[in-house]
Structure formats: C-alpha cells, structure tokens
C-alpha cells in the first residue's frame, strides 16, 4: 500500500480556497472589502516569503465564522462551492486523485486552510481523509470560537498532524511501499522531505529551484 498526500490550495485547486472564501464573504457583504483585501495581500506576501505568523493569520481568517450560525455558514458554503470552488478543480487534478484512489492508496489532503472551508472540498474530490487546521467550537452551542484547536497544519506542523493521524490508524511512514506528497509551495518543504516521493505541482520559484536541484518530479495540473 502507498500513501498519497495532497496540498490543496494552488495544487489540487487552480487557486486558493481561503482567498476564494474571503471573496465570497465580501460578495455577500459579510466582511468589509477594503479591510479584508488589504489584510489578505499582507498575509499572502508573508506566506510567499516564508514569514507568515500562522496564529495571527488564523485569528483573522477564523473571526468571520464566529458571527454567524452553523446553519447559515453551511448554506453559504454550498453556494461558495458552486460559484468559487468547482470551477477551479481541473480535470488533471481529479484524474491524479482518481489514479491514487484506484491504486488503493491511502489518500489525504494536508492543508493549512481550516477544515470548515476545506471539508466539503475534500468530499468533492473523493478524498476520504482531511488534515486541516481545526477551528475550535463552543461545545455548548457548536458555534466557532475564532481560534484554532491544536497544532495548525502549516510548515512543520503538517508533519506533526500527519504522524498523529497515521498513529491513530496504527500506521507509520515505513508502513507504506511508497509515500507521495504533492505541493506547490516552499512552505511545504518539511513534509516534502519526509516522504519518499515528493512532487512539485506548478511550484513557486523557491520550490521549483529546490526541487530541480534535488531531482524531484515537477508536474502541472493546470
């Protein structure tokens, strides 16, 4: 059996699910366009530079979830999937996932984006496991608190979260004949170095240079 791990944003998606969620909320008048877009640009520049403070970003990212009921958020998410996500899932990405599923590989999305946003996307792709940043909830009413719970699945945190998931299944890295991780970002280098077969997907400049030097496979899903 093989292990196949997939980054989501700008890897399986031809875009960023968190950015698209923000744009959707702007279109609904839920958040202020000027403030949201300015902060998104600022955080994205830090992300590209590898200097993102993930907790500061998550506080900003998760705060809109706290002001609305789960029923309302779920209804919005269905609209968001139709308008913003399905159009950026390309046939090559679906084919890659299907190839691994048909092979009987254990498949998971590993993403820093929160699991409220990404859970339905994983189901749309037919990927049975999701390792995403977990938004904390108020156990009394199920509402989101605006904070993350546990370790965010970002940079080296992705290794910690994947290993905890594997252990929960009674598995470990050497349980697999081969292990793959597909990603576009140099922020994912820690996990890419951990698997046997790292694959750079439409990579950023830093990942492209590093992957080329290491002889990694480079593909496009666009």
C-alpha positions in Angstrom: 0.0 0.0 0.0 1.1 3.5 -0.8 0.4 6.8 1.0 -0.7 9.8 -1.1 -0.8 13.2 0.5 -2.1 16.3 -1.3 -1.7 20.0 -0.6 -4.9 21.8 -1.6 -4.5 25.4 -2.5 -2.8 26.1 -5.8 -2.1 22.3 -6.0 -5.3 20.4 -6.5 -7.1 23.7 -6.9 -6.1 26.3 -9.5 -6.5 28.9 -6.8 -6.7 29.4 -3.1 -9.8 28.2 -1.2 -9.2 30.6 1.7 -8.9 33.6 -0.6 -12.0 32.5 -2.5 -13.9 32.1 0.8 -12.9 35.7 1.7 -14.0 36.9 -1.8 -17.3 35.1 -1.3 -17.9 36.7 2.1 -17.1 40.1 0.6 -19.6 39.5 -2.2 -22.3 38.7 0.5 -21.4 41.9 2.4 -20.3 39.8 5.4 -16.9 41.4 5.7 -15.5 44.8 4.6 -13.8 44.6 1.2 -11.1 47.2 1.8 -10.0 45.8 5.1 -10.3 42.1 4.0 -8.4 42.5 0.7 -5.6 44.6 2.3 -5.0 42.1 5.0 -5.2 39.2 2.6 -2.4 40.8 0.5 -0.3 41.4 3.6 -0.7 37.8 4.8 0.0 36.4 1.3 3.2 38.4 1.0 4.4 36.9 4.3 3.3 33.4 3.2 5.4 33.7 0.0 8.3 34.9 2.0 8.0 32.1 4.5 7.5 34.5 7.4 3.8 34.1 8.0 2.7 34.1 11.6 0.1 31.3 11.3 -1.7 32.2 14.6 -2.1 35.9 13.6 -3.4 34.8 10.2 -5.8 32.2 11.7 -7.2 34.8 14.2 -8.0 36.9 11.1 -9.2 34.0 9.0 -11.5 32.4 11.6 -13.1 35.5 13.1 -15.9 35.8 10.5 -17.0 32.3 11.4 -17.9 33.4 14.9 -20.6 35.9 13.9 -23.0 33.5 12.2 -24.8 30.3 13.0 -23.6 27.0 11.6 -26.8 26.6 9.6 -26.2 30.0 7.9 -22.5 29.2 7.3 -23.3 25.8 5.9 -25.8 27.3 3.4 -23.2 29.9 2.4 -20.7 27.2 1.9 -22.9 25.3 -0.6 -23.2 28.5 -2.6 -19.4 29.1 -2.3 -18.7 25.5 -3.6 -20.8 26.1 -6.7 -19.5 29.6 -7.5 -15.9 29.6 -6.4 -14.5 26.0 -6.0 -15.9 23.6 -8.6 -14.8 26.0 -11.4 -11.1 25.8 -10.2 -11.0 22.0 -9.8 -9.4 20.9 -13.1 -9.7 17.6 -14.9 -6.0 16.8 -14.4 -6.3 17.2 -10.6 -9.4 14.9 -10.5 -7.5 12.4 -12.6 -4.5 12.4 -10.3 -6.6 11.8 -7.3 -8.6 9.0 -9.1 -5.3 7.3 -10.1 -4.2 7.1 -6.4 -7.6 6.0 -5.2 -7.9 3.3 -7.9 -4.5 2.1 -6.9 -5.8 1.5 -3.4 -3.5 4.2 -1.9 -4.3 5.8 1.5 -5.1 9.4 0.5 -5.4 12.6 2.5 -5.5 16.3 1.9 -3.0 18.1 4.1 -3.7 21.9 4.2 -3.2 24.9 6.4 -6.7 26.1 5.5 -9.3 25.4 8.1 -11.4 22.3 8.0 -14.7 24.1 7.8 -13.7 25.6 4.4 -11.9 22.5 3.1 -14.0 19.6 4.4 -16.6 19.8 1.6 -13.8 20.3 -1.0 -12.2 17.0 0.1 -15.5 15.3 -0.3 -16.0 16.8 -3.7 -12.6 15.4 -4.7 -13.5 12.0 -3.2 -10.5 12.1 -0.8 -11.5 10.3 2.4 -9.2 12.0 4.8 -8.6 15.6 5.6 -5.8 17.1 7.8 -6.6 20.7 8.0 -6.3 23.4 10.7 -9.2 22.8 13.1 -11.4 25.7 14.1 -12.3 25.5 17.8 -16.0 25.4 18.7 -18.1 26.2 21.7 -19.3 22.8 22.9 -22.4 24.3 24.4 -23.8 25.6 21.0 -21.5 24.4 18.3 -20.5 27.9 17.3 -17.0 28.7 16.2 -14.9 30.4 18.7 -12.5 32.2 16.3 -9.4 30.3 17.5 -7.6 27.2 16.2 -7.6 24.0 18.1 -4.4 22.0 18.4 -1.4 22.4 16.0 -2.1 24.2 12.8 -1.2 22.0 9.8 1.3 24.5 8.4 5.0 24.1 7.6 6.5 21.6 10.1 3.1 21.3 11.8 2.0 19.3 8.8 4.4 16.5 9.8 3.1 16.5 13.4 -0.5 16.3 12.2 0.2 13.6 9.6 2.1 11.5 12.1 -0.7 11.8 14.7 -3.2 10.7 12.1 -1.1 7.8 10.9 -0.6 6.6 14.5 -4.4 6.8 15.1 -4.6 4.2 12.2 -1.9 2.0 13.6 0.4 3.1 10.8 3.8 4.8 10.4 5.9 6.1 7.5 7.5 2.7 6.9 4.1 1.0 6.7 4.0 2.0 3.0 5.8 0.9 -0.1 5.9 4.4 -1.3 4.7 7.8 0.0 3.9 10.8 -2.1 3.3 14.5 -1.2 2.1 16.9 -3.9 2.5 20.6 -3.3 3.1 24.0 -4.9 4.8 25.8 -2.0 8.2 26.0 -0.4 6.3 26.3 2.9 5.7 22.5 2.5 9.4 21.6 2.2 9.4 19.9 5.7 6.7 17.4 4.7 8.1 17.0 1.2 11.4 16.0 2.6 9.7 13.4 4.8 8.0 11.4 2.1 9.8 9.1 -0.3 8.4 10.7 -3.5 7.9 14.5 -3.2 6.2 16.0 -6.3 6.2 19.8 -7.0 3.0 20.9 -8.6 3.0 24.2 -10.5 5.6 25.2 -7.9 6.6 28.6 -6.7 10.1 29.8 -7.6 11.7 28.7 -4.3 10.2 25.2 -4.5 10.9 24.9 -8.2 14.6 25.7 -7.7 15.0 23.4 -4.7 13.0 20.6 -6.3 15.1 20.8 -9.5 18.3 20.7 -7.5 17.1 17.6 -5.7 15.9 15.9 -8.8 12.2 15.9 -7.7 9.4 15.4 -10.2 7.7 18.6 -11.3 4.2 18.5 -12.8 1.4 20.8 -13.8 -2.3 20.2 -13.0 -3.4 23.4 -14.9 
